[in-house]
Every structure is written in C-alpha cells, then in structure tokens.
Amino acid sequence: MGLFLIAFLWLLSFAPLQGVAAPYAAMVIDARTGEVLHSRNADTRLHPASLTKMMTLYIAFEAVRNGEIDLDTQVRITKKAASEPPSKLGLRSGQRIAFRYLIRAAAVKSANDAATAIGIAISGSEAAFARRMTRTAKAMGMSRTTFKNAHGLTESGHLSTARDMTTLGRHLLYDYPQYYNLFSRQSTHAGIKTVPNTNRRLLAAYKGADGIKTGYTRAAGFNLVASAKRKDERIIATVFGGKSGASRNAKVAELLDMGFRRAPSRAPIRKPARPTYAGNAGLGATVAALTGAPNSSLRPVLRPTAGSAVQVAGTVAATAAKNGARIQDGIAVAMAAADIQTPTGDTARPAARPDDLVLASTDPAVQPEPEPEIVTRLSTSGGHLWGVNVGRYTTRYEAEKVLLKTALSEMTTLEGTLRKVNQSSRGFDATFQGMTREQADLACRRLQARNVTCFMIGPS
C-alpha cells in the first residue's frame, strides 16, 4: 500500500507539467494609426512559433527590393533545409526551386523547409539569417524579440511578445503592400504542388479578414496575428497561447470585433517608418579582413605605362610606410600581371605615322564606298506582341475586376503583362498584353486548366 501511494504521488507530480497551458497574451491595434485598443500580457516574452515566419518573409521582401536576390533565382536546397520537420513543402536536398515558390510556401503553408531555405539563400546560413532577423526586429522597435531560427520551432532564447508581433504585422502591411495579398490566399501553387492556407478557416469565416499568419508548437500553444479591413477601418489582432485552433480563431474574431467597435470610423493613416536597411551586416568586414584592405586609400593615378612606371613605383614607395608592406606587394603583383616592366634605359620612341595615311578628308574622291544599308521593321516591344483574352463583359468594371482576379491567381505567367480593357460595340474585352507567343500560349493553357475562358491574341 505504501509503495502504491508513493508511485501515485510520483505520477501526480508530473500531471501539472503535462497539463500546463501556454501563457495567454493578446494585443489589438488600429492599423491606420498604430493606436493600442486592447492589450493583455502584451509585453510577456513567449514562444512565437510560426509567427516567426513573418520576419523571415519581411527580410525576403527586403532582399528582393534591394537586389540581393531575385524572385526567379533558382535556390539550391541544402540538407539542413530539406531535413526540417513538418509543416513542410517536401523539398529535397540538392533540388533547385524558384525563390518566389519558397516565399509562397512559407507564407501560405507555413513550411519550415521553405523558411530555412529562404534564410540560407539570403544570408548563407540560418544562424547568420537569425542574427539579421533580430537586428531588423530591433530596428522596428521590437525590443523584446530575439530570433534563433527562420521557422519558429521551439529553441532556447527564441522569444517574442504579442506587442512586437503586432508591430511586425503592421510593417508587413505597410512596408510591402505588393506582397500582402499572399497572406489572404486560400491556397497557392508553390512550384512542386498546390498548398492550402493554414489560416483559411478564419479567412473564410470572418468578414474582411485578409491575413496574416498562424503559429503552433506545444510550447507556444495556438498563435495568430490577424488583420481585417472594413470600409476605411483596419484592425490587427494578435493572440498567443490559444488552447486550440478553433478557440484561438474565436478569440481573434472577438478581438477584431472589439477593435472595430473601438476604432474611429475615420482616422489618418500614419505608416510606420521603414527600418534601416543593413543587409547582411558583417560580411564587408569579413571580406576586408580576408583581403587585407588598407587603412587609408591611395589617390587614383593614371594607368602605368613604360614611361611612367618609375614615377608610379616612387609613389608606391612613398605610401608604403603608411599603408603597410601588403599594399606594396599588391602593386607589384598587379604590375606583373599587367606585364608592365620598369625601364632600365632610354625607351624607344614610337614610329612616325606613315606619310600616305589618310585620316579624314572632305574630298569626295577619297571617301570610302558606303556599306549597303539594310532596313528591317523594328519592334520596340522586344517581340512581346502577343496577348490573351479572358472574356467579354457588359461593363468595364466587370472586365477590370476579372483582370485583377486573374492576375492574382496566375502571377507566375502574367507577371509584367499589361492589363487592358478593349471596348467595342459588342462589349468590353478583358485582355493581358505584352507577351511572347510562348508566354501567351502557356498562360492560356494554365488558365484553361483552371476553367478560365482564354484565347490568344496575335500581333495586329
């Protein structure tokens, strides 16, 4: 009996640990002004889970904007990225995939392998990328956030707050509005398959909801940063520590309702200041250390010639004491590579110009015969003379609405095209123009596969 009681008490000691719910925190703001409408434990540092990917995506957008990487860059997937646990896209080590598909998978599917691949593609390693994430967070004013990875799986020191994640959601909305529609997609094509949105239930159920990001781990509970717009009002609500996906969504809906009740119907839009762009800080210093960059730079001089090599050598000798022997060695190597020899005696003067050489003449008798001129029709569109028609409608508004919807659903093949409505006596034709024949054919086949009416338009 005594042993049984001891065993029972020992098991009971673990019950509270197994049943402890993640701490609850919440924040509601008027997105237009940043005014706080409600908060609870908003500054408590908690596990953000996949809300982390909001920062991963923010830096991805920043990197594209600043030319660090292109949406069409083929990213090679590392073993580290491919081995991340679910939720995942299913990337394989060594495969290559366009950067845009990694963004889609991380935003919509919340794919951990895609998030890690984004970080490594931009910063070279996940650790370097995590440091950049933290720097960017601090620049935004997210003072209580520290990132250790790109995906949000539980890791020591990887923490944030409801206030900081609300701030990040607002920056995504206003700093990169051209990408914000990603978060409202019920599903998206991510290169190797179509993936559903982890937030699709709230998006479908709550009027005006258009994002932003869900998150879940055992340590974090069910997290969500949500945004909704009704008329001129926009609210952002954040929840940490929901007990289930359903109860979290219900709580977020309740908070959004509270926000719409408390927010004024009209308010000025005060966009947050974009954080200072630092890129992959530290790489420049590393390169300088490896290459032995001088402490001060030499003034530029004319390219050395045989006649000026002695003068250049004197200039190098005069500055070597200040900049170190490394500079002198570098100049010597450069001169040797250019095959510039220091003269040892008198240099030979160049031969005189031949007397019978004709440089230019106004005499028609000595003018060269003109080359025959061949004129062809020029195109200013680079061959992008084709287009596609996606239907005829009774009003211009209907045609423009279809064009916008189609462009958002088929960004891969329609990106960079011109949306144009052509009016005739029979109605308003919705068209995409400025494509090659191959692009138009591919776009039509993809649209027809989605049951969208489409036919090609050739050059007139």
C-alpha positions in Angstrom: 0.0 0.0 0.0 2.9 2.4 0.9 4.6 1.7 -2.4 1.4 2.2 -4.3 0.9 5.6 -2.6 4.5 6.7 -3.4 4.1 5.7 -7.0 0.8 7.5 -7.3 2.2 10.7 -5.8 5.2 10.5 -8.1 3.0 10.3 -11.2 0.8 13.0 -9.8 3.9 15.3 -9.6 4.1 15.2 -13.5 0.4 15.9 -14.1 0.7 19.7 -13.8 3.6 19.8 -16.2 1.7 17.8 -18.8 -1.4 19.8 -18.5 0.1 23.3 -18.3 -1.4 25.6 -20.9 0.8 28.1 -22.8 0.6 31.6 -21.3 -2.1 33.8 -22.9 -1.3 37.2 -24.4 -3.2 39.5 -26.7 -3.0 42.8 -28.5 -5.4 44.8 -30.7 -4.4 48.0 -32.6 -5.9 50.3 -35.1 -3.6 49.6 -38.0 -4.0 53.0 -39.6 -2.5 54.9 -36.6 -0.9 52.2 -34.5 -3.1 53.1 -31.5 -3.5 50.3 -29.0 -7.1 49.4 -28.5 -6.6 46.4 -26.1 -3.7 44.5 -24.6 -3.2 41.7 -22.1 0.2 40.4 -21.2 1.4 42.1 -24.4 5.0 42.5 -23.2 5.4 39.0 -21.8 8.2 37.1 -23.7 6.7 33.9 -25.2 7.4 31.4 -27.9 6.2 32.9 -31.2 6.1 29.6 -33.1 5.5 30.2 -36.9 4.7 33.8 -36.3 8.5 33.9 -36.8 8.0 33.4 -40.5 6.5 36.9 -40.7 10.1 38.2 -40.1 11.5 35.6 -42.5 9.2 36.9 -45.2 9.8 40.5 -44.4 13.5 40.1 -44.9 12.8 38.1 -48.1 10.8 41.0 -49.5 13.5 43.4 -48.3 16.2 41.3 -50.0 14.3 41.4 -53.3 13.7 45.1 -53.0 17.4 45.8 -52.5 18.6 43.5 -55.3 20.2 40.8 -53.0 18.2 38.1 -54.7 15.5 37.9 -57.4 12.1 36.2 -57.3 13.2 33.9 -60.1 16.5 33.0 -58.6 16.9 29.2 -58.6 17.7 28.4 -54.9 19.6 25.2 -54.3 18.1 23.3 -51.3 20.6 22.3 -48.6 20.4 19.2 -46.5 19.6 21.4 -43.5 16.6 22.9 -45.1 15.3 19.6 -46.5 15.5 17.9 -43.1 13.3 20.4 -41.2 10.3 18.7 -39.6 6.7 19.4 -40.7 4.9 21.5 -41.6 6.9 21.4 -44.8 6.7 21.7 -48.6 8.6 18.5 -49.2 11.8 19.9 -50.6 14.7 17.5 -51.4 18.4 18.1 -50.7 20.1 19.3 -53.9 17.0 20.3 -55.8 16.6 23.8 -57.2 13.4 25.9 -56.9 12.5 29.5 -57.7 12.7 31.9 -54.7 9.1 33.0 -55.3 7.8 29.5 -54.5 9.7 29.4 -51.2 8.0 32.7 -50.3 4.6 31.3 -51.2 5.2 28.1 -49.2 6.4 29.9 -46.1 3.5 32.5 -46.2 0.6 30.2 -47.0 1.6 26.6 -46.0 3.9 27.8 -43.2 6.5 25.4 -44.5 9.6 25.0 -42.3 11.8 23.7 -45.0 11.0 26.7 -47.2 11.6 29.2 -44.4 15.1 27.7 -43.7 15.9 27.7 -47.4 15.0 31.4 -47.6 17.3 32.2 -44.8 20.2 30.2 -46.1 19.7 31.7 -49.7 19.9 35.2 -48.4 22.5 35.1 -45.6 24.5 31.9 -46.3 23.5 30.2 -43.1 20.4 30.0 -40.8 22.4 31.4 -37.9 23.5 34.5 -39.8 20.0 34.9 -41.1 18.6 34.7 -37.5 21.0 37.5 -36.4 19.8 39.6 -39.3 16.2 38.9 -38.2 17.0 40.1 -34.7 18.7 43.3 -36.0 15.7 44.1 -38.2 13.4 43.5 -35.2 15.3 45.9 -33.1 15.3 48.5 -35.9 11.5 48.2 -36.0 11.2 48.8 -32.3 10.6 45.1 -31.4 12.7 45.5 -28.3 11.8 42.2 -26.6 12.3 39.9 -29.6 15.2 37.6 -30.2 15.3 35.1 -33.1 17.3 31.9 -33.3 15.9 30.4 -36.5 13.9 31.2 -39.6 10.9 28.9 -38.9 9.9 29.3 -35.3 10.2 25.8 -33.9 10.9 26.0 -30.2 14.5 26.9 -29.4 16.2 28.3 -26.3 16.2 32.1 -26.5 13.8 32.3 -29.5 11.2 34.6 -28.0 8.9 37.5 -28.8 5.8 39.3 -27.5 2.2 40.0 -28.6 3.2 43.7 -28.9 6.2 43.0 -31.0 4.5 40.6 -33.4 1.6 43.1 -33.8 4.2 45.7 -34.8 5.8 43.3 -37.3 2.4 42.6 -38.8 1.8 46.3 -39.3 5.2 46.7 -41.0 4.4 43.8 -43.4 1.1 45.5 -44.3 2.5 49.0 -45.0 6.1 48.4 -46.0 5.4 45.7 -48.6 1.8 46.0 -49.7 2.7 44.5 -53.1 3.2 41.1 -51.4 0.5 41.4 -48.7 -2.1 39.5 -50.9 -0.1 36.3 -50.3 -1.5 36.1 -46.8 -5.1 36.1 -48.0 -4.9 33.3 -50.5 -6.9 30.2 -49.6 -4.2 28.2 -51.5 -1.3 28.8 -53.8 0.9 26.9 -56.2 4.4 26.5 -54.6 6.4 25.1 -57.5 6.0 21.4 -56.8 2.4 21.3 -55.6 -0.6 23.5 -54.5 -0.7 24.1 -50.8 -3.6 25.3 -48.6 -3.5 28.3 -46.3 -3.1 27.4 -42.6 -5.4 30.4 -41.8 -8.1 29.5 -44.3 -10.8 29.0 -41.7 -10.6 32.5 -40.3 -10.2 34.0 -43.8 -13.4 32.2 -44.9 -15.4 32.9 -41.7 -14.6 36.5 -40.7 -15.8 39.4 -42.8 -12.9 41.5 -44.1 -10.1 39.1 -42.9 -7.1 39.1 -45.2 -4.2 37.7 -43.2 -1.7 37.4 -41.6 0.0 34.4 -40.0 -0.7 31.4 -37.8 1.6 29.5 -35.5 1.6 26.4 -33.3 4.0 24.4 -31.2 3.4 22.6 -27.9 5.4 25.3 -26.0 3.7 28.2 -27.7 0.1 27.0 -28.0 -2.0 28.3 -30.9 -0.9 31.7 -32.0 -2.2 34.1 -34.6 -1.7 37.6 -36.0 -4.8 38.5 -37.9 -5.8 41.6 -39.9 -9.2 42.6 -41.2 -10.5 45.6 -43.2 -14.0 47.0 -43.3 -14.6 50.2 -45.3 -11.8 52.6 -44.2 -11.1 50.8 -41.0 -8.3 48.2 -40.5 -7.6 46.3 -37.3 -4.7 44.0 -36.4 -5.2 41.5 -33.5 -2.7 39.1 -32.0 -3.2 36.1 -29.8 -0.5 34.0 -28.1 -1.3 30.8 -26.2 -4.7 29.6 -27.7 -5.8 26.2 -26.4 -6.9 25.0 -29.9 -7.1 26.3 -33.4 -10.9 26.8 -33.1 -10.8 28.6 -29.8 -7.9 30.8 -31.0 -9.9 31.8 -34.1 -12.9 32.5 -32.0 -10.8 34.7 -29.6 -9.2 36.6 -32.5 -12.7 37.2 -34.1 -13.8 38.5 -30.7 -10.8 40.8 -30.5 -11.3 42.1 -34.1 -14.9 42.9 -33.3 -13.7 44.8 -30.3 -11.2 46.7 -32.4 -13.9 47.7 -35.0 -16.1 48.9 -32.1 -13.5 51.0 -30.5 -11.7 52.4 -33.6 -13.0 55.6 -35.1 -14.7 55.3 -38.4 -12.2 57.8 -39.9 -8.5 58.1 -39.0 -5.4 59.3 -40.7 -3.0 56.6 -42.0 0.3 57.0 -40.2 2.6 54.5 -41.8 5.4 53.1 -39.6 8.9 54.2 -40.6 10.6 51.5 -42.6 13.5 50.1 -40.5 17.1 51.0 -41.5 18.3 48.5 -44.2 21.5 46.8 -43.1 21.6 43.8 -45.4 23.9 41.0 -44.3 25.9 43.2 -41.8 29.4 42.0 -41.1 30.2 40.4 -44.5 32.0 43.6 -45.6 34.3 43.5 -42.5 35.0 39.8 -43.1 36.0 40.4 -46.7 38.2 43.3 -45.6 39.9 41.1 -43.1 40.5 38.4 -45.6 41.8 40.7 -48.3 43.9 42.9 -46.0 42.3 46.1 -47.0 44.4 49.3 -46.3 43.5 51.7 -43.5 43.6 54.6 -46.0 43.1 54.6 -49.7 45.6 55.8 -52.4 44.6 58.6 -54.7 43.8 57.3 -58.2 46.7 57.7 -60.7 46.9 57.2 -64.4 47.3 53.7 -65.7 51.1 53.0 -65.6 52.9 52.9 -68.9 56.5 52.0 -69.6 57.4 55.8 -69.3 55.6 56.3 -66.1 56.4 53.1 -64.3 59.3 54.7 -62.4 57.1 57.5 -61.2 54.4 55.1 -60.1 56.9 53.0 -58.2 58.1 56.1 -56.4 54.5 56.9 -55.4 54.0 53.4 -54.1 57.3 53.6 -52.1 56.2 56.9 -50.6 52.9 55.5 -49.3 54.1 52.0 -48.3 55.1 53.1 -44.8 51.6 54.4 -44.2 49.6 51.5 -45.7 51.9 48.6 -44.9 54.0 46.3 -47.0 50.8 44.5 -48.1 50.0 47.4 -50.4 53.4 47.4 -52.0 53.3 43.7 -52.6 49.8 44.1 -54.1 51.0 46.8 -56.5 54.0 44.6 -57.5 51.6 41.7 -58.3 49.3 43.9 -60.3 52.1 45.4 -62.3 53.5 41.9 -63.0 50.0 40.7 -64.1 49.7 43.6 -66.5 53.2 42.8 -67.9 54.5 46.4 -67.1 58.3 46.5 -66.9 60.3 49.2 -65.2 62.6 50.7 -67.8 66.3 50.3 -67.4 67.4 52.8 -70.0 66.1 55.0 -72.8 62.8 54.0 -74.1 62.3 53.6 -77.8 60.1 56.3 -79.4 57.1 55.1 -81.4 57.5 55.0 -85.2 56.3 58.1 -87.1 52.9 58.0 -88.7 53.2 57.0 -92.4 53.0 60.0 -94.8 50.4 58.3 -97.0 47.9 57.6 -94.2 44.6 59.4 -94.8 42.8 60.1 -91.5 39.9 62.1 -92.8 39.1 64.1 -95.9 36.4 66.2 -97.3 37.3 65.4 -100.8 34.6 63.1 -102.3 37.2 61.4 -104.4 38.9 59.8 -101.3 35.7 58.9 -99.4 35.2 55.2 -98.9 32.4 53.4 -100.6 29.4 53.3 -98.2 28.2 49.9 -96.9 24.8 48.9 -98.4 22.1 49.8 -95.9 19.6 47.1 -95.0 16.4 48.3 -93.3 14.1 46.0 -91.4 11.0 46.7 -89.4 11.9 47.4 -85.8 9.9 46.4 -82.8 10.0 48.4 -79.6 8.4 45.7 -77.6 11.2 43.1 -77.8 8.9 40.6 -79.6 6.2 40.9 -76.8 3.4 41.4 -79.3 1.1 38.7 -78.2 -1.6 38.7 -75.5 -4.6 36.7 -74.2 -8.3 37.5 -73.9 -10.0 36.2 -70.8 -13.6 37.1 -71.7 -16.0 39.8 -72.9 -18.2 41.6 -70.4 -21.1 44.1 -70.4 -19.3 46.7 -68.3 -15.8 48.0 -68.0 -15.9 47.4 -64.2 -16.7 43.7 -64.7 -13.8 43.3 -67.1 -11.3 45.1 -64.8 -12.4 43.0 -61.9 -11.8 39.8 -63.8 -8.4 41.0 -64.9 -7.3 41.8 -61.4 -8.6 38.4 -60.1 -6.9 36.5 -62.9 -3.7 38.4 -62.4 -3.6 37.5 -58.7 -4.4 33.8 -59.3 -1.9 33.4 -62.1 1.1 35.6 -61.1 3.7 33.2 -62.5 2.9 33.6 -66.2 1.1 37.0 -66.1 3.7 39.0 -64.1 4.9 42.0 -66.1 2.0 42.0 -68.6 -0.3 44.9 -69.2 -4.0 44.6 -68.2 -6.1 46.3 -70.8 -9.9 46.6 -71.4 -10.8 46.9 -75.1 -14.2 48.5 -75.8 -16.2 47.6 -78.9 -19.9 47.6 -79.9 -20.1 44.0 -78.6 -18.8 44.8 -75.1 -15.6 45.1 -73.0 -12.8 42.6 -73.7 -10.5 41.8 -70.8 -7.0 41.3 -72.1 -3.4 40.8 -70.9 -0.9 42.2 -73.4 2.9 42.5 -73.9 3.7 38.7 -74.1 5.7 36.5 -76.4 3.8 33.8 -78.3 5.2 31.2 -76.0 4.2 33.1 -72.9 0.7 33.7 -74.2 0.3 30.0 -75.1 1.5 28.9 -71.6 -0.8 31.4 -69.9 -3.8 30.3 -71.8 -3.2 26.6 -71.1 -2.8 27.3 -67.4 -5.9 29.5 -67.2 -8.0 26.9 -69.2 -6.9 24.3 -66.7 -8.5 26.5 -64.0 -11.7 26.7 -66.1 -11.0 30.3 -67.1 -12.0 31.3 -70.6 -8.9 32.2 -72.6 -7.7 32.6 -76.1 -4.6 34.0 -77.6 -4.4 37.4 -79.4 -1.7 37.7 -82.1 0.1 40.9 -83.3 -2.1 43.1 -85.4 
